[in-house]
């Protein structure tokens, strides 16, 4: 997948047709009341990111949003503004060539829709598919199942960037909770319709990391809150904080991480943004360590 190109005009038409404004509530944006088979991992053999004449150097980007409990505001922020801003900043700063975005809605293994996954797309279909996801709204404030998306990325994605060119894509999970430490055999079967032994979440993060630069963006109620302990152990140096009240600056943070991985000096990354976005980026990047080869370590 990944044909066509994203344009501001296409976004404006979609926003007008859907009545999307800066104050749109998640209930007005996400109207699905069930999990669509098209986005159900049980029926997805592979999501593909492919080169084409129009996009000869495709870069797969996975954005996994926590949609449990009260986290619907995150998906709403992305739908109202965040997706469009991210695409525009990807085009203006060019940290990666030919971006192709896949959205995932991450819930709990006990939900009716633990994981929903769109296609890799390069045009307005990114937003169209995002709006068709089901915000089930279950789950509590305990650990979430980000490992579901790592499993999917590791075993159910195929990308020319890695397979033909040896370039990794990017995977960001975004949420306000820690992660579970393992994925049970029964959950793998019920969610992916596959037989597998129990898998450690750390092993799944590592498996996804073979094809993707894997990061987690942790949403904080207050700036002095500690980062999630388990996620920090599974993704050392790749868990970045952002305050809930600053969530509108997610696009700048995501693009900044890509720029650093691409080798852009930090000082140039920071001056790309005006305040207060630059302040959010500086604070988050203090937790990130990137080596010269683009890999991340302590």
ChimeraX commands (.cxc) that place a marker at each C-alpha (Angstrom):
marker #1 position 0.00,0.00,0.00 radius 0.5
marker #1 position 1.02,3.65,0.12 radius 0.5
marker #1 position -0.02,5.12,-3.22 radius 0.5
marker #1 position -1.00,8.75,-3.73 radius 0.5
marker #1 position 0.18,11.82,-1.84 radius 0.5
marker #1 position -1.16,13.67,1.17 radius 0.5
marker #1 position -2.21,17.29,0.55 radius 0.5
marker #1 position -3.59,20.12,2.65 radius 0.5
marker #1 position -6.46,20.47,0.17 radius 0.5
marker #1 position -7.51,16.85,0.67 radius 0.5
marker #1 position -7.41,17.32,4.44 radius 0.5
marker #1 position -9.50,20.49,4.21 radius 0.5
marker #1 position -12.13,18.69,2.15 radius 0.5
marker #1 position -12.26,15.75,4.55 radius 0.5
marker #1 position -12.45,18.01,7.60 radius 0.5
marker #1 position -15.28,19.99,6.03 radius 0.5
marker #1 position -17.21,16.86,5.03 radius 0.5
marker #1 position -16.86,15.37,8.53 radius 0.5
marker #1 position -17.40,18.63,10.40 radius 0.5
marker #1 position -13.99,18.39,12.05 radius 0.5
marker #1 position -13.10,21.51,14.03 radius 0.5
marker #1 position -10.57,22.39,16.71 radius 0.5
marker #1 position -13.17,21.58,19.36 radius 0.5
marker #1 position -14.62,18.34,17.94 radius 0.5
marker #1 position -15.17,15.70,20.65 radius 0.5
marker #1 position -14.06,12.11,20.16 radius 0.5
marker #1 position -17.69,10.94,20.10 radius 0.5
marker #1 position -18.31,13.17,17.09 radius 0.5
marker #1 position -15.12,12.09,15.35 radius 0.5
marker #1 position -15.13,8.34,15.93 radius 0.5
marker #1 position -18.59,6.95,15.21 radius 0.5
marker #1 position -17.83,3.24,14.84 radius 0.5
marker #1 position -19.62,1.00,17.32 radius 0.5
marker #1 position -17.80,-2.23,16.61 radius 0.5
marker #1 position -14.51,-3.61,15.37 radius 0.5
marker #1 position -14.40,-3.68,11.58 radius 0.5
marker #1 position -12.94,-6.93,10.15 radius 0.5
marker #1 position -10.68,-4.82,7.93 radius 0.5
marker #1 position -8.78,-3.65,11.02 radius 0.5
marker #1 position -8.97,-6.90,13.02 radius 0.5
marker #1 position -5.55,-8.61,13.40 radius 0.5
marker #1 position -7.24,-12.02,13.25 radius 0.5
marker #1 position -7.86,-11.40,9.55 radius 0.5
marker #1 position -4.65,-9.58,8.63 radius 0.5
marker #1 position -1.82,-11.69,7.26 radius 0.5
marker #1 position 0.49,-8.77,6.46 radius 0.5
marker #1 position 0.46,-4.98,6.26 radius 0.5
marker #1 position 2.77,-3.87,3.48 radius 0.5
marker #1 position 4.73,-0.68,2.87 radius 0.5
marker #1 position 5.96,-0.71,-0.72 radius 0.5
marker #1 position 8.04,1.49,-3.01 radius 0.5
marker #1 position 6.40,2.84,-6.13 radius 0.5
marker #1 position 7.25,5.16,-8.99 radius 0.5
marker #1 position 5.68,7.99,-7.01 radius 0.5
marker #1 position 7.32,6.92,-3.72 radius 0.5
marker #1 position 10.61,5.17,-4.59 radius 0.5
marker #1 position 12.01,5.27,-1.04 radius 0.5
marker #1 position 9.03,4.47,1.17 radius 0.5
marker #1 position 9.41,4.78,4.96 radius 0.5
marker #1 position 6.91,2.88,7.14 radius 0.5
marker #1 position 5.72,4.78,10.22 radius 0.5
marker #1 position 3.48,3.15,12.84 radius 0.5
marker #1 position 1.62,5.31,15.35 radius 0.5
marker #1 position 0.00,3.29,18.12 radius 0.5
marker #1 position -2.52,5.17,20.24 radius 0.5
marker #1 position -3.72,4.04,23.67 radius 0.5
marker #1 position -7.53,4.16,23.40 radius 0.5
marker #1 position -8.40,2.65,26.78 radius 0.5
marker #1 position -10.41,4.33,29.51 radius 0.5
marker #1 position -10.39,8.10,29.18 radius 0.5
marker #1 position -7.65,8.10,26.54 radius 0.5
marker #1 position -10.08,8.93,23.73 radius 0.5
marker #1 position -8.81,12.49,23.96 radius 0.5
marker #1 position -5.51,11.32,22.43 radius 0.5
marker #1 position -7.14,9.89,19.30 radius 0.5
marker #1 position -9.32,12.99,19.09 radius 0.5
marker #1 position -6.30,15.29,19.24 radius 0.5
marker #1 position -4.61,13.30,16.48 radius 0.5
marker #1 position -7.77,13.36,14.34 radius 0.5
marker #1 position -8.51,17.06,14.89 radius 0.5
marker #1 position -5.05,18.38,14.26 radius 0.5
marker #1 position -2.17,16.04,15.06 radius 0.5
marker #1 position -2.21,13.92,11.91 radius 0.5
marker #1 position -2.34,16.90,9.57 radius 0.5
marker #1 position 0.36,18.72,11.50 radius 0.5
marker #1 position 2.56,15.62,11.53 radius 0.5
marker #1 position 2.24,15.18,7.77 radius 0.5
marker #1 position 2.98,18.83,7.09 radius 0.5
marker #1 position 6.05,18.75,9.33 radius 0.5
marker #1 position 7.26,15.51,7.74 radius 0.5
marker #1 position 7.08,17.24,4.35 radius 0.5
marker #1 position 8.71,20.49,5.53 radius 0.5
marker #1 position 11.54,19.00,7.61 radius 0.5
marker #1 position 12.02,15.84,5.48 radius 0.5
marker #1 position 13.51,13.62,8.22 radius 0.5
marker #1 position 12.58,10.55,6.16 radius 0.5
marker #1 position 11.71,10.01,2.50 radius 0.5
marker #1 position 8.24,9.04,1.29 radius 0.5
marker #1 position 6.44,8.54,4.64 radius 0.5
marker #1 position 3.70,5.90,4.79 radius 0.5
marker #1 position 1.65,5.91,8.00 radius 0.5
marker #1 position -0.21,3.08,9.70 radius 0.5
marker #1 position -2.39,3.80,12.75 radius 0.5
marker #1 position -3.06,1.30,15.51 radius 0.5
marker #1 position -5.59,1.57,18.32 radius 0.5
marker #1 position -4.15,-0.22,21.34 radius 0.5
marker #1 position -6.46,-1.52,24.03 radius 0.5
marker #1 position -6.38,-4.28,26.63 radius 0.5
marker #1 position -6.24,-7.98,25.87 radius 0.5
marker #1 position -9.59,-8.30,27.67 radius 0.5
marker #1 position -11.31,-5.80,25.37 radius 0.5
marker #1 position -13.55,-6.69,22.45 radius 0.5
marker #1 position -11.03,-4.86,20.26 radius 0.5
marker #1 position -7.59,-5.25,21.87 radius 0.5
marker #1 position -5.81,-4.07,18.73 radius 0.5
marker #1 position -6.97,-2.37,15.52 radius 0.5
marker #1 position -4.60,-1.76,12.62 radius 0.5
marker #1 position -5.05,0.36,9.48 radius 0.5
marker #1 position -3.06,0.10,6.23 radius 0.5
marker #1 position 0.21,1.88,5.45 radius 0.5
marker #1 position -0.92,4.87,3.39 radius 0.5
marker #1 position 0.63,8.02,1.91 radius 0.5
marker #1 position -2.48,10.07,1.14 radius 0.5
marker #1 position -5.76,11.17,2.77 radius 0.5
marker #1 position -6.66,7.52,3.36 radius 0.5
marker #1 position -4.45,7.79,6.46 radius 0.5
marker #1 position -7.07,10.05,8.03 radius 0.5
marker #1 position -10.07,8.28,6.52 radius 0.5
marker #1 position -9.04,4.98,8.08 radius 0.5
marker #1 position -8.11,6.57,11.40 radius 0.5
marker #1 position -11.64,7.92,11.75 radius 0.5
marker #1 position -13.12,4.46,11.20 radius 0.5
marker #1 position -11.43,2.96,14.26 radius 0.5
marker #1 position -13.59,1.97,17.23 radius 0.5
marker #1 position -12.88,3.82,20.46 radius 0.5
marker #1 position -14.19,1.10,22.73 radius 0.5
marker #1 position -13.30,3.03,25.86 radius 0.5
marker #1 position -12.74,0.07,28.18 radius 0.5
marker #1 position -9.69,-0.51,30.33 radius 0.5
marker #1 position -8.47,1.14,33.48 radius 0.5
marker #1 position -5.37,2.92,34.71 radius 0.5
marker #1 position -3.17,-0.16,35.04 radius 0.5
marker #1 position -0.62,-1.44,32.55 radius 0.5
marker #1 position -1.65,-1.51,28.90 radius 0.5
marker #1 position -0.90,-3.95,26.11 radius 0.5
marker #1 position 1.55,-2.10,23.88 radius 0.5
marker #1 position 3.22,-5.47,23.33 radius 0.5
marker #1 position 0.33,-6.35,21.00 radius 0.5
marker #1 position 1.55,-3.74,18.53 radius 0.5
marker #1 position 5.16,-4.90,18.86 radius 0.5
marker #1 position 4.00,-8.43,18.04 radius 0.5
marker #1 position 2.10,-7.19,14.99 radius 0.5
marker #1 position 5.00,-5.04,13.78 radius 0.5
marker #1 position 7.46,-7.88,14.17 radius 0.5
marker #1 position 5.45,-10.64,12.50 radius 0.5
marker #1 position 2.76,-9.00,10.38 radius 0.5
marker #1 position 4.46,-6.15,8.52 radius 0.5
marker #1 position 6.52,-6.22,5.35 radius 0.5
marker #1 position 8.36,-3.14,4.12 radius 0.5
marker #1 position 10.61,-2.46,1.16 radius 0.5
marker #1 position 12.53,0.04,3.29 radius 0.5
marker #1 position 13.97,-2.81,5.33 radius 0.5
marker #1 position 13.78,-5.72,2.91 radius 0.5
marker #1 position 15.27,-3.93,-0.11 radius 0.5
marker #1 position 17.25,-1.03,1.34 radius 0.5
marker #1 position 18.13,-2.04,4.90 radius 0.5
marker #1 position 16.45,1.07,6.35 radius 0.5
marker #1 position 14.33,0.79,9.47 radius 0.5
marker #1 position 10.92,2.36,9.79 radius 0.5
marker #1 position 9.56,4.02,12.93 radius 0.5
marker #1 position 7.15,2.78,15.57 radius 0.5
marker #1 position 5.75,5.05,18.25 radius 0.5
marker #1 position 3.35,3.95,20.98 radius 0.5
marker #1 position 1.69,6.80,22.84 radius 0.5
marker #1 position -0.14,6.52,26.16 radius 0.5
marker #1 position -0.25,7.23,29.88 radius 0.5
marker #1 position 0.40,3.78,31.41 radius 0.5
marker #1 position 3.13,1.18,31.74 radius 0.5
marker #1 position 3.28,-2.08,29.78 radius 0.5
marker #1 position 2.61,-5.69,30.69 radius 0.5
marker #1 position 5.69,-7.90,30.83 radius 0.5
marker #1 position 4.40,-10.77,28.70 radius 0.5
marker #1 position 1.83,-11.84,26.13 radius 0.5
marker #1 position 0.07,-15.07,26.97 radius 0.5
marker #1 position -0.44,-18.02,24.67 radius 0.5
marker #1 position -4.24,-17.66,24.94 radius 0.5
marker #1 position -4.15,-13.95,24.11 radius 0.5
marker #1 position -1.99,-14.56,21.04 radius 0.5
marker #1 position -4.52,-17.10,19.82 radius 0.5
marker #1 position -7.63,-15.00,20.55 radius 0.5
marker #1 position -6.25,-11.75,19.14 radius 0.5
marker #1 position -4.10,-12.96,16.23 radius 0.5
marker #1 position -5.57,-16.42,15.62 radius 0.5
marker #1 position -2.08,-17.89,15.89 radius 0.5
marker #1 position -0.56,-20.58,18.04 radius 0.5
marker #1 position 2.50,-19.50,19.96 radius 0.5
marker #1 position 4.05,-20.04,23.36 radius 0.5
marker #1 position 3.93,-17.24,25.89 radius 0.5
marker #1 position 6.23,-14.39,24.81 radius 0.5
marker #1 position 8.04,-11.82,26.91 radius 0.5
marker #1 position 7.19,-8.22,26.05 radius 0.5
marker #1 position 10.86,-7.30,26.05 radius 0.5
marker #1 position 11.50,-9.96,23.40 radius 0.5
marker #1 position 8.65,-8.56,21.30 radius 0.5
marker #1 position 10.05,-5.04,21.56 radius 0.5
marker #1 position 13.40,-6.41,20.41 radius 0.5
marker #1 position 11.77,-8.31,17.53 radius 0.5
marker #1 position 9.92,-5.19,16.36 radius 0.5
marker #1 position 13.20,-3.30,16.69 radius 0.5
marker #1 position 14.77,-5.43,13.99 radius 0.5
marker #1 position 12.66,-3.57,11.41 radius 0.5
marker #1 position 11.64,-0.39,13.23 radius 0.5
marker #1 position 13.12,2.26,15.48 radius 0.5
marker #1 position 10.81,1.68,18.45 radius 0.5
marker #1 position 9.86,4.49,20.85 radius 0.5
marker #1 position 7.23,5.18,23.47 radius 0.5
marker #1 position 5.85,8.63,24.25 radius 0.5
marker #1 position 4.55,8.75,27.82 radius 0.5
marker #1 position 1.78,11.23,28.61 radius 0.5
marker #1 position 2.20,12.78,32.05 radius 0.5
marker #1 position -0.41,14.55,34.17 radius 0.5
marker #1 position 2.42,16.51,35.81 radius 0.5
marker #1 position 5.99,17.13,34.64 radius 0.5
marker #1 position 7.62,15.53,37.70 radius 0.5
marker #1 position 5.94,12.16,37.26 radius 0.5
marker #1 position 8.41,9.29,36.77 radius 0.5
marker #1 position 8.60,7.48,33.47 radius 0.5
marker #1 position 6.98,4.03,33.37 radius 0.5
marker #1 position 9.44,1.59,34.91 radius 0.5
marker #1 position 8.75,-1.51,32.81 radius 0.5
marker #1 position 8.67,0.33,29.50 radius 0.5
marker #1 position 11.88,2.13,30.37 radius 0.5
marker #1 position 13.55,-1.24,30.97 radius 0.5
marker #1 position 12.24,-2.68,27.69 radius 0.5
marker #1 position 13.05,0.45,25.66 radius 0.5
marker #1 position 16.09,1.97,27.38 radius 0.5
marker #1 position 16.66,5.52,26.25 radius 0.5
marker #1 position 13.57,5.45,24.05 radius 0.5
marker #1 position 10.77,6.47,26.44 radius 0.5
marker #1 position 10.00,10.18,26.13 radius 0.5
marker #1 position 7.70,12.31,28.29 radius 0.5
marker #1 position 5.13,14.86,27.23 radius 0.5
marker #1 position 2.65,16.63,29.51 radius 0.5
marker #1 position -1.01,16.07,28.81 radius 0.5
marker #1 position -1.54,19.83,28.64 radius 0.5
marker #1 position 1.09,19.96,25.87 radius 0.5
marker #1 position -0.30,17.10,23.82 radius 0.5
marker #1 position -0.80,19.39,20.82 radius 0.5
marker #1 position 2.98,19.33,20.32 radius 0.5
marker #1 position 3.15,15.59,19.64 radius 0.5
marker #1 position 3.85,16.21,15.91 radius 0.5
marker #1 position 6.95,18.27,16.70 radius 0.5
marker #1 position 8.21,15.62,19.11 radius 0.5
marker #1 position 7.66,12.73,16.70 radius 0.5
marker #1 position 9.35,14.53,13.81 radius 0.5
marker #1 position 12.21,15.66,16.08 radius 0.5
marker #1 position 12.98,12.04,17.00 radius 0.5
marker #1 position 13.07,11.11,13.33 radius 0.5
marker #1 position 15.39,14.02,12.59 radius 0.5
marker #1 position 17.82,12.94,15.31 radius 0.5
marker #1 position 17.82,9.34,14.09 radius 0.5
marker #1 position 18.53,10.70,10.60 radius 0.5
marker #1 position 21.64,12.39,11.99 radius 0.5
marker #1 position 20.45,15.99,12.29 radius 0.5
marker #1 position 22.33,17.68,15.18 radius 0.5
marker #1 position 20.18,18.32,18.23 radius 0.5
marker #1 position 20.74,22.08,18.13 radius 0.5
marker #1 position 19.34,22.19,14.59 radius 0.5
marker #1 position 16.38,20.06,15.63 radius 0.5
marker #1 position 15.49,22.36,18.50 radius 0.5
marker #1 position 15.66,25.57,16.47 radius 0.5
marker #1 position 13.24,24.09,13.93 radius 0.5
marker #1 position 10.39,24.84,16.34 radius 0.5
marker #1 position 9.10,27.98,17.99 radius 0.5
marker #1 position 8.19,28.16,21.67 radius 0.5
marker #1 position 6.47,26.49,23.46 radius 0.5
marker #1 position 6.87,23.50,21.11 radius 0.5
marker #1 position 10.65,23.82,21.36 radius 0.5
marker #1 position 10.44,23.62,25.16 radius 0.5
marker #1 position 8.42,20.40,24.94 radius 0.5
marker #1 position 10.91,18.91,22.48 radius 0.5
marker #1 position 13.96,19.92,24.55 radius 0.5
marker #1 position 12.53,18.40,27.71 radius 0.5
marker #1 position 11.63,15.11,26.03 radius 0.5
marker #1 position 14.92,14.76,24.19 radius 0.5
marker #1 position 16.83,14.98,27.47 radius 0.5
marker #1 position 15.67,11.38,28.00 radius 0.5
marker #1 position 16.80,10.17,24.58 radius 0.5
marker #1 position 20.23,8.86,23.61 radius 0.5
marker #1 position 21.05,8.26,19.95 radius 0.5
marker #1 position 24.31,6.91,18.67 radius 0.5
marker #1 position 25.86,8.02,15.39 radius 0.5
marker #1 position 24.50,5.00,13.55 radius 0.5
marker #1 position 20.93,5.99,14.38 radius 0.5
marker #1 position 20.46,3.31,17.03 radius 0.5
marker #1 position 19.40,4.24,20.54 radius 0.5
marker #1 position 21.13,3.12,23.71 radius 0.5
marker #1 position 21.75,4.19,27.28 radius 0.5
marker link #1:1,2 radius 0.2
marker link #1:2,3 radius 0.2
marker link #1:3,4 radius 0.2
marker link #1:4,5 radius 0.2
marker link #1:5,6 radius 0.2
marker link #1:6,7 radius 0.2
marker link #1:7,8 radius 0.2
marker link #1:8,9 radius 0.2
marker link #1:9,10 radius 0.2
marker link #1:10,11 radius 0.2
marker link #1:11,12 radius 0.2
marker link #1:12,13 radius 0.2
marker link #1:13,14 radius 0.2
marker link #1:14,15 radius 0.2
marker link #1:15,16 radius 0.2
marker link #1:16,17 radius 0.2
marker link #1:17,18 radius 0.2
marker link #1:18,19 radius 0.2
marker link #1:19,20 radius 0.2
marker link #1:20,21 radius 0.2
marker link #1:21,22 radius 0.2
marker link #1:22,23 radius 0.2
marker link #1:23,24 radius 0.2
marker link #1:24,25 radius 0.2
marker link #1:25,26 radius 0.2
marker link #1:26,27 radius 0.2
marker link #1:27,28 radius 0.2
marker link #1:28,29 radius 0.2
marker link #1:29,30 radius 0.2
marker link #1:30,31 radius 0.2
marker link #1:31,32 radius 0.2
marker link #1:32,33 radius 0.2
marker link #1:33,34 radius 0.2
marker link #1:34,35 radius 0.2
marker link #1:35,36 radius 0.2
marker link #1:36,37 radius 0.2
marker link #1:37,38 radius 0.2
marker link #1:38,39 radius 0.2
marker link #1:39,40 radius 0.2
marker link #1:40,41 radius 0.2
marker link #1:41,42 radius 0.2
marker link #1:42,43 radius 0.2
marker link #1:43,44 radius 0.2
marker link #1:44,45 radius 0.2
marker link #1:45,46 radius 0.2
marker link #1:46,47 radius 0.2
marker link #1:47,48 radius 0.2
marker link #1:48,49 radius 0.2
marker link #1:49,50 radius 0.2
marker link #1:50,51 radius 0.2
marker link #1:51,52 radius 0.2
marker link #1:52,53 radius 0.2
marker link #1:53,54 radius 0.2
marker link #1:54,55 radius 0.2
marker link #1:55,56 radius 0.2
marker link #1:56,57 radius 0.2
marker link #1:57,58 radius 0.2
marker link #1:58,59 radius 0.2
marker link #1:59,60 radius 0.2
marker link #1:60,61 radius 0.2
marker link #1:61,62 radius 0.2
marker link #1:62,63 radius 0.2
marker link #1:63,64 radius 0.2
marker link #1:64,65 radius 0.2
marker link #1:65,66 radius 0.2
marker link #1:66,67 radius 0.2
marker link #1:67,68 radius 0.2
marker link #1:68,69 radius 0.2
marker link #1:69,70 radius 0.2
marker link #1:70,71 radius 0.2
marker link #1:71,72 radius 0.2
marker link #1:72,73 radius 0.2
marker link #1:73,74 radius 0.2
marker link #1:74,75 radius 0.2
marker link #1:75,76 radius 0.2
marker link #1:76,77 radius 0.2
marker link #1:77,78 radius 0.2
marker link #1:78,79 radius 0.2
marker link #1:79,80 radius 0.2
marker link #1:80,81 radius 0.2
marker link #1:81,82 radius 0.2
marker link #1:82,83 radius 0.2
marker link #1:83,84 radius 0.2
marker link #1:84,85 radius 0.2
marker link #1:85,86 radius 0.2
marker link #1:86,87 radius 0.2
marker link #1:87,88 radius 0.2
marker link #1:88,89 radius 0.2
marker link #1:89,90 radius 0.2
marker link #1:90,91 radius 0.2
marker link #1:91,92 radius 0.2
marker link #1:92,93 radius 0.2
marker link #1:93,94 radius 0.2
marker link #1:94,95 radius 0.2
marker link #1:95,96 radius 0.2
marker link #1:96,97 radius 0.2
marker link #1:97,98 radius 0.2
marker link #1:98,99 radius 0.2
marker link #1:99,100 radius 0.2
marker link #1:100,101 radius 0.2
marker link #1:101,102 radius 0.2
marker link #1:102,103 radius 0.2
marker link #1:103,104 radius 0.2
marker link #1:104,105 radius 0.2
marker link #1:105,106 radius 0.2
marker link #1:106,107 radius 0.2
marker link #1:107,108 radius 0.2
marker link #1:108,109 radius 0.2
marker link #1:109,110 radius 0.2
marker link #1:110,111 radius 0.2
marker link #1:111,112 radius 0.2
marker link #1:112,113 radius 0.2
marker link #1:113,114 radius 0.2
marker link #1:114,115 radius 0.2
marker link #1:115,116 radius 0.2
marker link #1:116,117 radius 0.2
marker link #1:117,118 radius 0.2
marker link #1:118,119 radius 0.2
marker link #1:119,120 radius 0.2
marker link #1:120,121 radius 0.2
marker link #1:121,122 radius 0.2
marker link #1:122,123 radius 0.2
marker link #1:123,124 radius 0.2
marker link #1:124,125 radius 0.2
marker link #1:125,126 radius 0.2
marker link #1:126,127 radius 0.2
marker link #1:127,128 radius 0.2
marker link #1:128,129 radius 0.2
marker link #1:129,130 radius 0.2
marker link #1:130,131 radius 0.2
marker link #1:131,132 radius 0.2
marker link #1:132,133 radius 0.2
marker link #1:133,134 radius 0.2
marker link #1:134,135 radius 0.2
marker link #1:135,136 radius 0.2
marker link #1:136,137 radius 0.2
marker link #1:137,138 radius 0.2
marker link #1:138,139 radius 0.2
marker link #1:139,140 radius 0.2
marker link #1:140,141 radius 0.2
marker link #1:141,142 radius 0.2
marker link #1:142,143 radius 0.2
marker link #1:143,144 radius 0.2
marker link #1:144,145 radius 0.2
marker link #1:145,146 radius 0.2
marker link #1:146,147 radius 0.2
marker link #1:147,148 radius 0.2
marker link #1:148,149 radius 0.2
marker link #1:149,150 radius 0.2
marker link #1:150,151 radius 0.2
marker link #1:151,152 radius 0.2
marker link #1:152,153 radius 0.2
marker link #1:153,154 radius 0.2
marker link #1:154,155 radius 0.2
marker link #1:155,156 radius 0.2
marker link #1:156,157 radius 0.2
marker link #1:157,158 radius 0.2
marker link #1:158,159 radius 0.2
marker link #1:159,160 radius 0.2
marker link #1:160,161 radius 0.2
marker link #1:161,162 radius 0.2
marker link #1:162,163 radius 0.2
marker link #1:163,164 radius 0.2
marker link #1:164,165 radius 0.2
marker link #1:165,166 radius 0.2
marker link #1:166,167 radius 0.2
marker link #1:167,168 radius 0.2
marker link #1:168,169 radius 0.2
marker link #1:169,170 radius 0.2
marker link #1:170,171 radius 0.2
marker link #1:171,172 radius 0.2
marker link #1:172,173 radius 0.2
marker link #1:173,174 radius 0.2
marker link #1:174,175 radius 0.2
marker link #1:175,176 radius 0.2
marker link #1:176,177 radius 0.2
marker link #1:177,178 radius 0.2
marker link #1:178,179 radius 0.2
marker link #1:179,180 radius 0.2
marker link #1:180,181 radius 0.2
marker link #1:181,182 radius 0.2
marker link #1:182,183 radius 0.2
marker link #1:183,184 radius 0.2
marker link #1:184,185 radius 0.2
marker link #1:185,186 radius 0.2
marker link #1:186,187 radius 0.2
marker link #1:187,188 radius 0.2
marker link #1:188,189 radius 0.2
marker link #1:189,190 radius 0.2
marker link #1:190,191 radius 0.2
marker link #1:191,192 radius 0.2
marker link #1:192,193 radius 0.2
marker link #1:193,194 radius 0.2
marker link #1:194,195 radius 0.2
marker link #1:195,196 radius 0.2
marker link #1:196,197 radius 0.2
marker link #1:197,198 radius 0.2
marker link #1:198,199 radius 0.2
marker link #1:199,200 radius 0.2
marker link #1:200,201 radius 0.2
marker link #1:201,202 radius 0.2
marker link #1:202,203 radius 0.2
marker link #1:203,204 radius 0.2
marker link #1:204,205 radius 0.2
marker link #1:205,206 radius 0.2
marker link #1:206,207 radius 0.2
marker link #1:207,208 radius 0.2
marker link #1:208,209 radius 0.2
marker link #1:209,210 radius 0.2
marker link #1:210,211 radius 0.2
marker link #1:211,212 radius 0.2
marker link #1:212,213 radius 0.2
marker link #1:213,214 radius 0.2
marker link #1:214,215 radius 0.2
marker link #1:215,216 radius 0.2
marker link #1:216,217 radius 0.2
marker link #1:217,218 radius 0.2
marker link #1:218,219 radius 0.2
marker link #1:219,220 radius 0.2
marker link #1:220,221 radius 0.2
marker link #1:221,222 radius 0.2
marker link #1:222,223 radius 0.2
marker link #1:223,224 radius 0.2
marker link #1:224,225 radius 0.2
marker link #1:225,226 radius 0.2
marker link #1:226,227 radius 0.2
marker link #1:227,228 radius 0.2
marker link #1:228,229 radius 0.2
marker link #1:229,230 radius 0.2
marker link #1:230,231 radius 0.2
marker link #1:231,232 radius 0.2
marker link #1:232,233 radius 0.2
marker link #1:233,234 radius 0.2
marker link #1:234,235 radius 0.2
marker link #1:235,236 radius 0.2
marker link #1:236,237 radius 0.2
marker link #1:237,238 radius 0.2
marker link #1:238,239 radius 0.2
marker link #1:239,240 radius 0.2
marker link #1:240,241 radius 0.2
marker link #1:241,242 radius 0.2
marker link #1:242,243 radius 0.2
marker link #1:243,244 radius 0.2
marker link #1:244,245 radius 0.2
marker link #1:245,246 radius 0.2
marker link #1:246,247 radius 0.2
marker link #1:247,248 radius 0.2
marker link #1:248,249 radius 0.2
marker link #1:249,250 radius 0.2
marker link #1:250,251 radius 0.2
marker link #1:251,252 radius 0.2
marker link #1:252,253 radius 0.2
marker link #1:253,254 radius 0.2
marker link #1:254,255 radius 0.2
marker link #1:255,256 radius 0.2
marker link #1:256,257 radius 0.2
marker link #1:257,258 radius 0.2
marker link #1:258,259 radius 0.2
marker link #1:259,260 radius 0.2
marker link #1:260,261 radius 0.2
marker link #1:261,262 radius 0.2
marker link #1:262,263 radius 0.2
marker link #1:263,264 radius 0.2
marker link #1:264,265 radius 0.2
marker link #1:265,266 radius 0.2
marker link #1:266,267 radius 0.2
marker link #1:267,268 radius 0.2
marker link #1:268,269 radius 0.2
marker link #1:269,270 radius 0.2
marker link #1:270,271 radius 0.2
marker link #1:271,272 radius 0.2
marker link #1:272,273 radius 0.2
marker link #1:273,274 radius 0.2
marker link #1:274,275 radius 0.2
marker link #1:275,276 radius 0.2
marker link #1:276,277 radius 0.2
marker link #1:277,278 radius 0.2
marker link #1:278,279 radius 0.2
marker link #1:279,280 radius 0.2
marker link #1:280,281 radius 0.2
marker link #1:281,282 radius 0.2
marker link #1:282,283 radius 0.2
marker link #1:283,284 radius 0.2
marker link #1:284,285 radius 0.2
marker link #1:285,286 radius 0.2
marker link #1:286,287 radius 0.2
marker link #1:287,288 radius 0.2
marker link #1:288,289 radius 0.2
marker link #1:289,290 radius 0.2
marker link #1:290,291 radius 0.2
marker link #1:291,292 radius 0.2
marker link #1:292,293 radius 0.2
marker link #1:293,294 radius 0.2
marker link #1:294,295 radius 0.2
marker link #1:295,296 radius 0.2
marker link #1:296,297 radius 0.2
marker link #1:297,298 radius 0.2
view
